[in-house]
Every structure is written in C-alpha cells, then in structure tokens.
C-alpha cells in the first residue's frame, strides 16, 4: 500500500475488520512521508502489521527507481520510530522455519533452536555463538517468506526495460474483467524460478517486457486441506491475503 494513498487504503481494509486505530493511521501517514524523505526512497509501501503477544510490528518497504532491486525493509513498534531490517539470508529462513508459536513483540527476544542438528550446533559453538535466534531475525525471515508466497502483481502493471531494470507502468489502467479472472494474469513479485526452466518454444509467445516473472497459473498451494489446482476463487481462502498491486478496469 503506497504511503501517498495510505488513508484511503486503510479505510478499505478496515471494512474487513482488520483496521488500525485512528491514532495509528495518523502516525503512519506522517511518519512514512518522513521516512521517504530521510532515506531518500522514491516510494514507500506500507507492507502490513505482524501482531505479537506483547506488541505489534508495523512493516514498511522503501523502493528505489529500479523495482527489480531488493527492497529496503523497516519496522516500527509505535508507527513513529523506524528501524532498518537486515537483508534476509538462507540461514535466517532455515532457522526461522524451525520456530513455532506467535511473535512476542520484542525484537531482542531470543528463541532457543531446540530442533537444530548436532553438526549445526557444533558449528555455532565453534564460531562462539549459541544455538539461538533473535526475534528480529525471525521477523526478517517471515516477511521474506510471505513476500515470496503471496507478493503478487497483475500482468502489465510493471515493465522490464531492455537494460534489465523494472519500473511501474504508468500506462497501466487495470485488467479487464475477463483477464482478471485468469490466473495467468497475475505474477509473483519475486525472483522467477519456473520462467528460467521454460523452453525457447514456450517463451516464444511471451512478451519480455511484461512476462518476466512467474505466473500463478501452475501454482499448487501446499497444505493438508487443499486438493486440486488453484483458481481465482481459491485465492480468497488462502492462508495469507494476497497483496496485489493493481485494479480492474471500469467496465461502464
């Protein structure tokens, strides 16, 4: 959710029962603009909130001119003061996957890695570290996992230049109603995996300026309570709400 359109966006989300208090909305509206100025971001997105037992994490993302460059992530406990998060590493994600239960709301809280393998624990001790992970690292890994799983954009909302940089398409007016019903009209907004495995024949019908990411059409959600393939209707029942960035054209 872009900082400039934050008030209206939060009002729409509040209709679903997941809103913020008027005080928090006012604080966010002011602090995100200051964040954009102080860090010299081109755009700032309000990513969302992760609720803990003793407090909540409010997450923002700062973007530069090239949207293909990894976004800077920041968190706040009060919607006023912001702290920059480190980039996610494979080790962070692997360790965070071993943790269960809710967040505490304290970034300095330490979790003991009880399910860590013996060789991994020995390596940590050799490096003078203990088999623990701070909640801040768990927060980084969780945001990364959610972004990879459900960070989604509509086809055509971003374009890739011949030089390889990615920019928002200012001519994008939204998907037609027909296109909006197709899973092939939505892309994962992360580094493509399946696209790299396509043959030259399969890539022949793709537009390199818009079809440079993995589409949702071949996604099979993981979980014990799901059978069959994903449909647009199924998207509404997934574990996370898709954070789509786009709209449907006015059909009138």
SULVEN-V428939 format. One record per helix or strand of 3 or more residues. SS is the DSSP state (A for helix, B for strand). FROM is the first residue (numbers start at 1). TO is the last residue. If there is no record, write none. Layout:
ss->SS from->FROM to->TO
ss->SS from->FROM to->TO
This chain:
ss->A from->3 to->14
ss->A from->22 to->39
ss->B from->43 to->52
ss->B from->56 to->63
ss->B from->72 to->76
ss->A from->90 to->96
ss->B from->110 to->112
ss->A from->118 to->126
ss->B from->132 to->134
ss->A from->135 to->150
ss->B from->152 to->154
ss->B from->158 to->160
ss->B from->166 to->168
ss->A from->177 to->180
ss->A from->183 to->185
ss->B from->186 to->188
ss->A from->195 to->197
ss->A from->200 to->203
ss->A from->232 to->235
